[in-house]
Amino acid sequence: MSDTTSSDADFARRAIALTDLTNLDDACTEGAIDALCAKAKGDPARGGDAVPPVAAVCVWPQFIGRAKAALRGSGVRVATVVNFPTGAEDVERVVEQTREALRDGADEIDLVLPYEAFLAGDEDAARGMLVAVRERVPRERVLKVILETGALKDERAIRRASGLAIAEGADFVKTSTGKTAVSATPKAARIMLETIAAAPGGRRVGLKPSGGIRTLEQARAYLDLADEIMGAGWATPETFRFGASGLHGALVAALDGSGGAPAPQGGSY
């Protein structure tokens, strides 16, 4: 194995352990969830080339119980989405979605910031949503706030939205739903990491770039940013996730020494 191949394989092992496999397809089925969970658990039977488990799966709320059962004992967490994907539902409904998801066993809640209201200058509406959901999510569970940075666009807006989410208790800030034309970008990730690094109080907050990350080179760019801004070793499953199911195939290919080619287009982000 060449040094380059060995380096790619080492990177792939690191990145797989930081990945949230996702199926938020409109036509998702129980069978698709079973396949997602089987992939999420990895493949220890491969010996030295074993595929490690991922950090979590992210599924529609109606599939939480099925995913929990399929992943029992694996260490893989189950996440779900609320106020998704538009960020435009009323607070009461989103709080009820959160309660139901937690009751069904969700370990992590991915909440879409009311980004259109935020962009329109109604930060109070965005803050009210964050506060209401944070109050329902116990500290032993994880609250990720999806900023939809492709819609925010402006550097100042991304920085302000990141700061608001962190101030109101987000455990992670996440770039995107994967449902808009522009998903994760290194520029947005840099702004979010800088905001995390500058946050007062020293509370641990993570980053989740999500959507459109399909190659080793793209994934490496995000982890290089995390290492540069937050320091080597900062990026662990507790502080960094890829929301990039399309990346998983490329990472497994790198373990096999076959180059880490992009995964086929289609399916969940």
Legacy VTK file of the C-alpha trace (Angstrom):
# vtk DataFile Version 3.0
C-alpha trace
ASCII
DATASET POLYDATA
POINTS 269 float
0.000 0.000 0.000
1.451 3.395 -0.989
1.868 6.202 1.550
-0.914 8.106 -0.206
-3.280 5.135 -0.027
-2.377 4.562 3.620
-3.007 8.218 4.387
-6.393 8.096 2.641
-7.339 4.969 4.579
-6.394 6.577 7.900
-8.389 9.659 7.018
-11.355 7.521 5.965
-11.425 5.723 9.324
-11.414 9.058 11.113
-14.126 10.529 8.916
-16.472 7.522 9.034
-16.553 7.731 12.830
-17.640 11.391 12.475
-20.451 10.723 9.990
-24.211 10.884 10.477
-25.826 8.592 7.901
-29.099 10.139 6.825
-32.287 9.123 5.064
-34.762 11.976 4.859
-36.150 10.979 1.479
-39.822 11.788 1.017
-40.497 8.169 0.022
-38.379 6.546 2.739
-39.486 3.036 3.734
-38.915 0.704 6.663
-36.654 -1.373 4.438
-34.552 1.679 3.653
-34.182 2.384 7.374
-33.102 -1.209 8.010
-30.451 -0.897 5.281
-29.286 2.460 6.649
-28.878 1.039 10.147
-27.024 -2.032 8.888
-24.559 0.238 7.088
-24.286 2.494 10.146
-23.057 -0.367 12.347
-20.017 -0.868 10.116
-18.353 -4.118 9.140
-15.963 -5.550 11.756
-15.682 -8.817 9.788
-13.221 -7.192 7.379
-10.341 -7.513 9.854
-7.677 -4.832 9.442
-9.824 -3.089 6.848
-12.868 -3.119 9.125
-15.404 -0.386 8.444
-16.033 1.410 11.764
-19.528 2.380 12.876
-20.727 5.899 12.194
-21.646 8.384 14.913
-25.399 8.474 14.276
-28.228 7.986 11.850
-30.702 10.771 11.110
-34.214 9.658 10.179
-37.759 10.961 9.953
-39.559 10.986 13.328
-41.820 8.057 12.390
-38.757 5.792 12.044
-37.089 6.578 15.389
-38.337 3.443 17.142
-37.338 1.170 14.262
-33.858 2.683 14.095
-33.404 2.421 17.871
-34.278 -1.256 17.766
-31.984 -1.958 14.819
-29.048 -0.145 16.440
-29.449 -1.432 19.999
-26.046 -2.185 21.516
-24.101 -0.689 18.601
-23.279 2.680 20.131
-24.724 4.437 17.074
-27.047 7.257 18.087
-30.413 8.113 16.538
-31.166 11.677 15.454
-34.299 13.166 13.963
-35.447 16.491 12.549
-38.012 19.049 13.695
-39.264 22.244 12.020
-37.887 20.578 8.898
-37.134 21.519 6.202
-38.663 24.988 5.873
-38.075 26.266 9.406
-41.525 27.850 9.233
-43.718 25.799 11.605
-45.202 27.349 14.726
-43.442 26.957 18.035
-46.160 24.870 19.671
-46.093 22.290 16.886
-42.305 22.084 16.938
-42.257 21.641 20.699
-44.763 18.801 20.315
-42.629 17.230 17.569
-39.656 17.409 19.940
-41.561 15.851 22.835
-42.742 12.979 20.650
-39.265 12.374 19.252
-37.684 12.274 22.695
-40.429 9.974 23.967
-39.744 7.631 21.048
-36.075 7.500 22.004
-34.290 10.081 19.852
-30.802 10.789 21.166
-30.388 13.936 19.100
-32.723 16.625 17.779
-31.822 18.545 14.615
-33.880 21.755 14.697
-34.169 24.057 11.695
-33.730 27.687 12.709
-36.630 29.883 11.501
-34.159 31.298 9.010
-36.620 33.242 6.866
-37.907 35.080 9.927
-34.320 35.636 11.022
-33.397 37.082 7.618
-36.444 39.340 7.761
-35.100 40.837 10.983
-37.340 38.945 13.409
-34.612 37.575 15.660
-37.110 37.325 18.512
-39.045 34.645 16.603
-35.868 32.682 15.967
-34.776 33.059 19.578
-38.199 32.000 20.853
-38.028 28.784 18.848
-34.537 27.995 20.121
-35.450 28.652 23.735
-38.662 26.616 23.580
-36.969 23.561 22.062
-33.872 23.779 24.269
-36.141 23.730 27.318
-37.577 20.386 26.129
-34.272 18.728 25.212
-32.481 17.456 28.332
-28.764 18.062 28.562
-27.934 14.373 28.140
-29.468 14.564 24.652
-28.001 16.633 21.809
-29.574 19.688 20.172
-28.231 20.589 16.731
-29.463 23.817 15.138
-29.613 23.890 11.336
-28.890 27.422 10.126
-29.533 26.842 6.394
-26.415 28.810 5.522
-27.085 28.583 1.779
-30.179 30.727 2.322
-28.475 33.082 4.778
-25.670 33.631 2.224
-24.192 36.765 3.803
-21.189 36.289 6.093
-22.615 38.613 8.712
-25.947 36.751 8.760
-24.208 33.367 9.163
-22.105 34.732 12.010
-25.129 36.263 13.745
-27.224 33.116 13.350
-24.377 30.966 14.683
-23.954 33.260 17.675
-27.685 33.245 18.404
-27.905 29.450 18.288
-24.864 29.055 20.544
-26.122 31.664 23.008
-29.460 29.836 23.298
-27.904 26.466 24.064
-27.169 24.653 20.799
-24.817 21.699 21.238
-24.000 21.820 17.508
-24.511 24.332 14.749
-25.249 22.651 11.428
-24.990 24.193 7.987
-27.902 22.847 6.011
-31.010 20.726 5.591
-29.715 19.334 2.294
-33.012 20.420 0.742
-31.933 23.752 -0.769
-29.847 24.614 -3.817
-26.756 25.486 -1.736
-25.790 23.246 1.162
-22.502 23.131 3.093
-19.597 25.314 1.955
-16.122 25.688 3.470
-16.735 29.445 3.732
-19.801 28.944 5.922
-18.017 26.287 7.979
-15.118 28.662 8.635
-17.471 31.382 9.870
-19.272 28.914 12.130
-16.021 27.536 13.559
-14.734 31.051 14.218
-17.969 31.836 16.056
-17.655 28.641 18.109
-14.049 29.506 18.977
-15.029 33.020 20.064
-18.051 31.961 22.131
-17.847 33.119 25.758
-17.851 30.734 28.680
-15.902 27.878 27.156
-18.966 25.661 26.614
-18.347 22.855 24.124
-20.205 23.417 20.858
-19.792 21.296 17.734
-20.047 21.803 13.980
-21.975 19.699 11.484
-21.378 20.484 7.804
-24.150 18.769 5.875
-25.199 18.407 2.281
-23.172 17.984 -0.884
-20.032 16.491 0.672
-19.227 13.444 -1.450
-15.458 13.077 -1.874
-12.416 12.593 0.338
-11.051 15.928 -0.856
-14.217 17.748 0.163
-14.339 16.027 3.548
-10.672 16.698 4.177
-11.205 20.419 3.569
-13.723 20.583 6.414
-11.617 18.609 8.864
-8.565 20.685 7.951
-10.584 23.785 8.830
-11.564 22.295 12.184
-7.949 21.387 12.935
-6.758 24.857 11.897
-9.290 26.871 13.895
-10.054 24.622 16.880
-6.813 22.656 17.132
-5.722 19.146 16.254
-7.756 16.559 18.122
-10.778 18.818 18.666
-12.892 17.066 16.044
-14.465 14.038 17.727
-18.026 12.686 17.455
-18.893 14.978 20.376
-17.808 18.092 18.454
-17.852 17.341 14.723
-20.167 15.474 12.352
-20.519 15.103 8.630
-24.144 15.045 7.477
-23.109 13.305 4.294
-24.486 9.886 3.488
-23.146 10.225 -0.048
-19.637 10.439 1.404
-19.759 7.034 3.102
-19.164 5.006 -0.072
-16.108 7.083 -0.952
-14.690 6.575 2.531
-15.219 2.813 2.392
-13.554 2.776 -1.033
-10.555 4.550 0.485
-10.302 1.820 3.119
-10.151 -0.666 0.253
-7.430 1.348 -1.458
-9.645 1.974 -4.475
-9.364 5.710 -4.428
-12.368 7.175 -2.657
-14.296 8.072 -5.795
-17.471 10.121 -5.368
-20.586 8.212 -4.435
-23.347 8.047 -7.053
-25.725 11.002 -7.054
-29.162 10.548 -5.531
-30.548 9.531 -2.173
-30.221 11.453 1.060
-27.598 14.072 1.691
LINES 1 270
269 0 1 2 3 4 5 6 7 8 9 10 11 12 13 14 15 16 17 18 19 20 21 22 23 24 25 26 27 28 29 30 31 32 33 34 35 36 37 38 39 40 41 42 43 44 45 46 47 48 49 50 51 52 53 54 55 56 57 58 59 60 61 62 63 64 65 66 67 68 69 70 71 72 73 74 75 76 77 78 79 80 81 82 83 84 85 86 87 88 89 90 91 92 93 94 95 96 97 98 99 100 101 102 103 104 105 106 107 108 109 110 111 112 113 114 115 116 117 118 119 120 121 122 123 124 125 126 127 128 129 130 131 132 133 134 135 136 137 138 139 140 141 142 143 144 145 146 147 148 149 150 151 152 153 154 155 156 157 158 159 160 161 162 163 164 165 166 167 168 169 170 171 172 173 174 175 176 177 178 179 180 181 182 183 184 185 186 187 188 189 190 191 192 193 194 195 196 197 198 199 200 201 202 203 204 205 206 207 208 209 210 211 212 213 214 215 216 217 218 219 220 221 222 223 224 225 226 227 228 229 230 231 232 233 234 235 236 237 238 239 240 241 242 243 244 245 246 247 248 249 250 251 252 253 254 255 256 257 258 259 260 261 262 263 264 265 266 267 268
